[in-house]
Amino acid sequence: MKRQSVRGTRLALIAVLTLVSSAVLPAGSFVFPGVEFSSARLDAMGGVHVALADDISTLFSNPAGFRQAGPQLAVSELTLHLSGPVFSIADLMLRVANGESPTTLLSDPKVSSLLTSLHASAGLNGPLSFGYVGNGLGFGFFNSSDVTFETEGTLPTVTTTVNENLMFVGGYAFGIPLPPSLDSTLDLGVSLKVSAQGSVVSDQAISTLLSSPNLSILSNAPFDLYVGLGVDAGVLYTWNKTLSVGIVGRNLYAPVMKNSYTRLTSFGGSAPSVSYGYTPLDLSAGILFSPRLGLLERYITNLKLMLDYSDILDFVTHASTATNPVLHVGLGAEVVVLQILALRAGFNEGYFSAGLGLNLTYFSLNLTMFGSELSTEPGLHPVYNLLVGLVFKY
């Protein structure tokens, strides 16, 4: 009887996963990775944490946190994100600016090694960044820009990708009444995201790019405009203001329309080819522990310890790009010293992260270094990142 029960449970689980897969994988459609915004604070603590609800980043992590996260108003943000061998690339650009020929550069073993398998990017969040969370309400309007350079092979071409992203987020969270004796809160939340991304991708020989870099390579490249929406829903349980557990389903329903133009200069002047796709479901769960520190709270406060497992169903919702389970684990810690200086550390995608934050009345300054993994297995293609962020708030 017990074996039959276990077998029945397994069959039920397989049936549920099959239904989820058929619901999120419509035939003939493309998969859109979604629009993401970097956060110097969160990346220092091992990425997004579902049970953390104390600032404007709750708009992207879990709508159930809108009651706990504020009230807080963010009026602007500038966050610079650099990824890859930044200093080596800067040296290469200086050599080009000083008139060194592409032939000489490519004959340098260090340059050849750098260009054999390169992934480098630069991005900027803002300056359009306005959001509010608190009293159950959350909304915001954000933009980001980024450029990525990638090469592969002994005689590589450079793939240059330029993206411009816009997103509006709005939602509401409400509390479920619990008996006072439990000393707990239970919040449910839902949010709607509307996003647009313009993307230009150009492939050029490395020698051509070094000898005559100019913007015409982008203006003549194909241009894609993605317009989509996404529905997120989450739950957040907190006990004694000490222990929180959160679960969120991002992109429960997330259709995307893709408008493709033969070149960037054709945008607005000719009819695009249109196709339809979706952003895959991201089901994530996390826990947060914030112990009381007693007498130590004179000097250090707001200790937070976090553990998350993200994109739980990736092997179902986007099996072709599913990653090793190790890459789903996120650990984070934060403590505030003397009410001003935040010290942060984390572990995500198999790499450690660390950062500092200076929290003043009307703005915060954050510095973060962390590693990320470009492949589906830990340690195969690591990239190191630097973020510097300035957020103006009220």
C-alpha positions as CSV (number, residue, x, y, z in Angstrom):
1,M,0.0,0.0,0.0
2,K,2.8,2.4,0.9
3,R,4.6,1.7,-2.4
4,Q,1.4,2.4,-4.3
5,S,1.0,5.7,-2.5
6,V,4.6,6.7,-3.3
7,R,4.0,5.7,-6.9
8,G,0.8,7.6,-7.1
9,T,2.5,10.7,-5.7
10,R,5.2,10.5,-8.3
11,L,2.7,10.1,-11.1
12,A,0.8,13.1,-9.8
13,L,4.0,15.2,-9.7
14,I,4.8,14.2,-13.2
15,A,1.3,15.1,-14.4
16,V,1.6,18.5,-12.7
17,L,5.0,19.2,-14.3
18,T,3.6,18.1,-17.7
19,L,0.7,20.5,-17.4
20,V,3.0,23.4,-16.3
21,S,5.3,22.6,-19.2
22,S,2.5,22.6,-21.8
23,A,1.2,25.9,-20.3
24,V,4.5,27.8,-20.5
25,L,5.9,26.2,-23.7
26,P,3.6,27.2,-26.5
27,A,4.5,25.6,-29.8
28,G,6.5,27.6,-32.3
29,S,7.2,30.5,-30.0
30,F,10.6,32.0,-28.9
31,V,11.8,32.2,-25.3
32,F,12.6,35.7,-24.1
33,P,15.0,35.9,-21.1
34,G,13.2,39.0,-19.7
35,V,14.3,42.4,-18.7
36,E,16.5,42.6,-15.6
37,F,17.9,45.4,-13.5
38,S,21.1,45.2,-11.5
39,S,21.2,46.2,-7.9
40,A,24.5,46.9,-6.2
41,R,23.0,46.0,-2.8
42,L,21.4,42.7,-3.8
43,D,24.3,41.5,-5.9
44,A,26.6,42.0,-2.9
45,M,24.4,39.7,-0.9
46,G,24.2,36.8,-3.4
47,G,21.4,38.1,-5.7
48,V,17.7,38.6,-5.3
49,H,16.2,37.3,-2.0
50,V,12.5,36.5,-1.9
51,A,12.0,37.0,1.9
52,L,13.8,40.3,2.0
53,A,11.4,43.3,1.9
54,D,12.9,46.5,3.2
55,D,13.6,48.8,0.1
56,I,12.6,49.6,-3.4
57,S,14.2,46.4,-4.8
58,T,11.1,44.6,-3.4
59,L,9.4,45.7,-6.7
60,F,11.5,43.0,-8.5
61,S,11.8,40.3,-5.8
62,N,8.4,39.6,-4.3
63,P,5.2,41.7,-4.5
64,A,4.1,40.2,-1.1
65,G,6.7,42.4,0.5
66,F,5.0,45.7,-0.4
67,R,3.4,46.0,3.1
68,Q,6.7,45.5,4.9
69,A,9.1,47.4,2.6
70,G,8.3,51.0,3.4
71,P,7.1,53.5,3.0
72,Q,10.1,54.5,0.8
73,L,10.3,56.7,-2.3
74,A,13.2,56.4,-4.7
75,V,13.4,59.4,-7.0
76,S,16.5,58.6,-9.1
77,E,19.3,56.1,-9.5
78,L,22.6,55.8,-11.3
79,T,24.2,52.3,-11.1
80,L,27.2,51.5,-13.3
81,H,27.8,47.8,-14.0
82,L,31.1,46.6,-15.5
83,S,31.7,42.9,-16.3
84,G,34.7,40.9,-17.7
85,P,38.4,41.8,-18.0
86,V,37.7,45.5,-17.6
87,F,41.3,46.7,-17.1
88,S,42.6,44.6,-20.0
89,I,40.0,46.0,-22.4
90,A,40.8,49.6,-21.2
91,D,44.5,49.0,-22.0
92,L,43.6,47.7,-25.4
93,M,41.4,50.7,-26.1
94,L,44.3,53.0,-25.1
95,R,46.6,51.2,-27.5
96,V,44.1,51.7,-30.3
97,A,43.7,55.4,-29.4
98,N,47.5,55.8,-29.5
99,G,47.6,54.6,-33.1
100,E,48.8,51.0,-32.8
101,S,47.8,49.0,-35.8
102,P,45.3,46.1,-35.6
103,T,48.0,43.7,-37.1
104,T,50.4,44.6,-34.3
105,L,47.7,44.3,-31.7
106,L,46.5,40.9,-32.9
107,S,50.1,39.6,-33.0
108,D,50.5,40.3,-29.3
109,P,50.0,36.9,-27.4
110,K,48.2,38.7,-24.5
111,V,45.7,40.3,-26.9
112,S,45.2,37.0,-28.8
113,S,44.5,35.2,-25.5
114,L,42.1,37.9,-24.4
115,L,40.1,37.9,-27.7
116,T,39.9,34.1,-28.0
117,S,37.0,33.8,-25.6
118,L,35.8,37.3,-24.4
119,H,32.7,38.4,-22.6
120,A,32.7,42.0,-21.5
121,S,29.8,44.3,-20.8
122,A,29.0,47.7,-19.4
123,G,25.6,48.9,-18.2
124,L,23.9,51.8,-16.6
125,N,20.6,51.8,-14.5
126,G,18.9,55.2,-14.7
127,P,18.8,58.0,-14.6
128,L,15.1,57.3,-15.2
129,S,14.3,55.5,-11.9
130,F,11.2,56.3,-9.8
131,G,9.5,54.0,-7.4
132,Y,7.5,53.7,-4.3
133,V,6.8,50.9,-1.9
134,G,4.8,50.9,1.4
135,N,1.4,50.4,2.9
136,G,0.7,47.5,0.5
137,L,1.3,49.6,-2.6
138,G,4.2,49.3,-4.9
139,F,4.9,50.9,-8.3
140,G,7.9,52.2,-10.3
141,F,9.2,53.2,-13.7
142,F,12.8,52.3,-14.6
143,N,15.3,52.3,-17.5
144,S,18.6,50.7,-18.1
145,S,21.2,50.6,-21.0
146,D,23.9,48.0,-21.6
147,V,26.4,47.0,-24.3
148,T,28.0,43.5,-24.5
149,F,31.1,42.3,-26.5
150,E,31.6,38.6,-27.1
151,T,34.1,36.6,-29.1
152,E,34.8,32.9,-29.6
153,G,37.5,31.2,-31.7
154,T,41.1,31.6,-32.8
155,L,40.1,34.2,-35.5
156,P,37.1,35.7,-33.8
157,T,34.5,38.0,-34.9
158,V,33.1,40.4,-32.2
159,T,29.4,40.2,-31.5
160,T,28.3,43.5,-30.2
161,T,24.9,43.7,-28.5
162,V,23.3,47.0,-27.4
163,N,20.1,47.0,-25.3
164,E,17.9,49.7,-24.0
165,N,15.3,48.6,-21.5
166,L,12.2,50.3,-20.0
167,M,9.9,48.8,-17.4
168,F,6.8,49.8,-15.4
169,V,5.9,47.8,-12.3
170,G,2.8,48.2,-10.2
171,G,1.1,46.0,-7.7
172,Y,-0.6,45.5,-4.3
173,A,-0.1,43.4,-1.2
174,F,-2.6,42.6,1.5
175,G,-2.4,40.9,4.8
176,I,-4.2,37.7,5.9
177,P,-5.5,38.1,9.5
178,L,-3.8,35.7,11.9
179,P,-4.4,35.1,15.7
180,P,-2.4,37.6,17.8
181,S,-1.0,34.7,19.8
182,L,1.0,33.6,16.8
183,D,2.9,36.9,16.7
184,S,3.1,36.5,12.9
185,T,2.1,38.2,9.7
186,L,1.1,36.6,6.4
187,D,1.0,38.8,3.2
188,L,-0.1,38.0,-0.3
189,G,0.8,40.2,-3.3
190,V,0.5,40.5,-7.0
191,S,2.1,42.8,-9.5
192,L,2.0,43.6,-13.2
193,K,5.1,44.4,-15.3
194,V,5.0,46.1,-18.7
195,S,8.4,46.1,-20.4
196,A,10.0,47.1,-23.7
197,Q,13.5,46.3,-24.9
198,G,15.3,47.5,-28.0
199,S,18.1,45.3,-29.1
200,V,20.8,45.7,-31.8
201,V,23.2,42.8,-32.6
202,S,26.2,43.3,-34.9
203,D,28.9,40.8,-35.9
204,Q,32.2,42.3,-37.1
205,A,35.7,41.0,-37.7
206,I,38.0,42.0,-34.9
207,S,40.4,43.7,-37.3
208,T,37.7,45.8,-38.8
209,L,36.4,46.9,-35.4
210,L,39.9,47.8,-34.2
211,S,40.9,49.7,-37.4
212,S,37.7,51.8,-37.9
213,P,35.4,51.7,-34.9
214,N,32.2,53.8,-35.6
215,L,28.5,53.8,-34.9
216,S,27.6,52.8,-38.5
217,I,28.1,49.2,-37.7
218,L,25.1,49.4,-35.3
219,S,22.9,51.6,-37.5
220,N,23.1,49.0,-40.3
221,A,22.6,46.0,-38.0
222,P,19.3,44.2,-37.4
223,F,17.0,45.8,-34.7
224,D,14.5,43.9,-32.6
225,L,11.9,45.6,-30.4
226,Y,10.4,43.4,-27.7
227,V,7.2,44.4,-25.9
228,G,5.8,42.3,-23.1
229,L,4.0,42.0,-19.9
230,G,4.4,39.8,-16.9
231,V,2.3,38.9,-13.8
232,D,4.0,38.1,-10.5
233,A,2.5,36.7,-7.4
234,G,4.0,35.9,-4.0
235,V,3.5,35.1,-0.4
236,L,5.5,36.2,2.6
237,Y,5.2,34.9,6.2
238,T,7.0,36.6,9.0
239,W,7.3,35.4,12.6
240,N,8.2,37.7,15.5
241,K,9.9,40.1,13.1
242,T,12.8,37.6,13.2
243,L,12.1,34.8,10.7
244,S,10.6,35.3,7.2
245,V,9.8,32.8,4.5
246,G,8.8,33.8,1.0
247,I,7.7,32.1,-2.2
248,V,7.2,34.0,-5.5
249,G,6.1,33.1,-9.0
250,R,7.5,35.6,-11.5
251,N,6.1,35.7,-15.0
252,L,3.1,33.5,-14.2
253,Y,1.7,34.9,-17.4
254,A,4.2,36.7,-19.6
255,P,3.6,37.0,-23.3
256,V,6.1,38.9,-25.5
257,M,5.7,40.4,-29.0
258,K,8.9,40.8,-31.1
259,N,9.1,43.3,-33.9
260,S,12.1,42.7,-36.2
261,Y,13.6,45.2,-38.5
262,T,16.3,44.5,-41.1
263,R,18.3,47.4,-39.7
264,L,18.2,50.0,-37.0
265,T,17.6,52.8,-39.5
266,S,14.4,51.0,-40.7
267,F,12.7,51.5,-37.3
268,G,9.6,53.6,-37.8
269,G,10.0,53.7,-41.6
270,S,9.0,50.2,-42.6
271,A,6.7,47.5,-41.4
272,P,8.5,44.9,-39.1
273,S,8.1,41.2,-39.1
274,V,6.2,40.2,-36.0
275,S,6.5,37.1,-33.9
276,Y,5.3,36.0,-30.5
277,G,7.0,34.4,-27.5
278,Y,7.0,34.3,-23.7
279,T,9.2,34.9,-20.7
280,P,9.5,31.6,-18.8
281,L,8.1,31.1,-15.3
282,D,10.5,31.7,-12.4
283,L,9.4,30.0,-9.2
284,S,11.7,30.9,-6.3
285,A,11.7,30.4,-2.5
286,G,13.7,31.9,0.3
287,I,14.2,32.3,4.0
288,L,15.5,35.3,6.1
289,F,16.7,35.2,9.7
290,S,17.2,38.6,11.5
291,P,18.3,37.8,15.1
292,R,18.2,40.4,17.9
293,L,21.7,41.4,19.0
294,G,21.0,42.7,22.5
295,L,23.7,45.1,23.8
296,L,25.6,44.9,20.4
297,E,22.8,46.9,18.8
298,R,24.4,50.0,20.2
299,Y,27.0,49.5,17.4
300,I,25.6,47.1,14.9
301,T,22.0,46.6,13.7
302,N,19.8,45.0,11.1
303,L,21.8,41.7,10.8
304,K,20.2,39.7,8.1
305,L,21.0,36.2,7.0
306,M,19.4,34.8,3.8
307,L,19.1,31.6,1.9
308,D,17.3,31.2,-1.5
309,Y,16.8,28.7,-4.2
310,S,15.8,30.4,-7.5
311,D,14.1,29.2,-10.6
312,I,13.0,25.9,-9.1
313,L,11.3,24.6,-12.2
314,D,13.8,25.6,-14.9
315,F,14.2,22.0,-16.0
316,V,10.5,22.2,-17.0
317,T,9.9,25.8,-18.0
318,H,13.0,26.2,-20.1
319,A,14.7,22.9,-20.2
320,S,17.2,23.8,-23.0
321,T,18.8,26.5,-20.8
322,A,18.4,24.8,-17.4
323,T,21.4,25.1,-15.1
324,N,23.1,22.9,-12.5
325,P,21.3,23.1,-9.1
326,V,24.4,24.6,-7.5
327,L,23.8,27.8,-9.6
328,H,20.3,28.2,-8.1
329,V,21.5,28.6,-4.5
330,G,22.0,32.1,-3.1
331,L,23.3,33.0,0.3
332,G,23.5,36.5,1.7
333,A,24.4,38.5,4.8
334,E,24.1,42.1,5.7
335,V,24.9,44.1,8.9
336,V,24.7,47.9,9.5
337,V,27.5,49.5,11.6
338,L,26.8,52.7,13.5
339,Q,23.5,53.2,11.5
340,I,25.4,54.3,8.4
341,L,27.9,51.7,7.0
342,A,26.4,48.5,5.6
343,L,28.7,45.5,5.3
344,R,27.5,42.8,2.8
345,A,28.6,39.3,1.7
346,G,27.1,36.5,-0.3
347,F,27.4,33.4,-2.5
348,N,25.6,33.0,-5.8
349,E,26.1,30.9,-9.0
350,G,29.0,29.2,-7.3
351,Y,31.0,32.5,-6.6
352,F,31.4,34.8,-3.6
353,S,30.4,38.4,-3.5
354,A,31.1,41.3,-1.2
355,G,30.1,45.0,-0.9
356,L,29.8,48.1,1.1
357,G,27.0,50.6,1.4
358,L,26.9,54.1,2.8
359,N,23.3,54.9,3.9
360,L,22.6,58.6,4.4
361,T,19.3,60.4,4.9
362,Y,18.5,61.2,1.2
363,F,20.8,58.9,-0.7
364,S,22.8,55.7,-0.5
365,L,26.1,54.8,-2.1
366,N,26.9,51.2,-2.9
367,L,30.0,49.3,-4.1
368,T,29.9,45.7,-5.0
369,M,32.2,43.0,-6.5
370,F,30.8,39.5,-7.4
371,G,31.2,36.6,-9.7
372,S,28.7,35.1,-12.1
373,E,28.5,32.0,-14.4
374,L,27.7,32.3,-18.1
375,S,27.5,28.5,-18.7
376,T,25.0,26.0,-17.3
377,E,27.6,24.3,-15.1
378,P,29.6,25.8,-12.2
379,G,33.2,27.0,-13.0
380,L,33.1,26.6,-16.8
381,H,32.8,30.2,-17.8
382,P,33.2,32.6,-14.8
383,V,32.9,36.4,-15.2
384,Y,33.7,38.9,-12.5
385,N,31.6,42.1,-12.1
386,L,31.9,45.5,-10.5
387,L,28.9,47.7,-9.6
388,V,28.9,51.2,-8.3
389,G,25.4,52.6,-7.4
390,L,24.0,55.9,-6.2
391,V,20.3,55.9,-5.2
392,F,18.4,59.1,-4.2
393,K,15.5,58.4,-1.9
394,Y,13.1,60.0,0.5
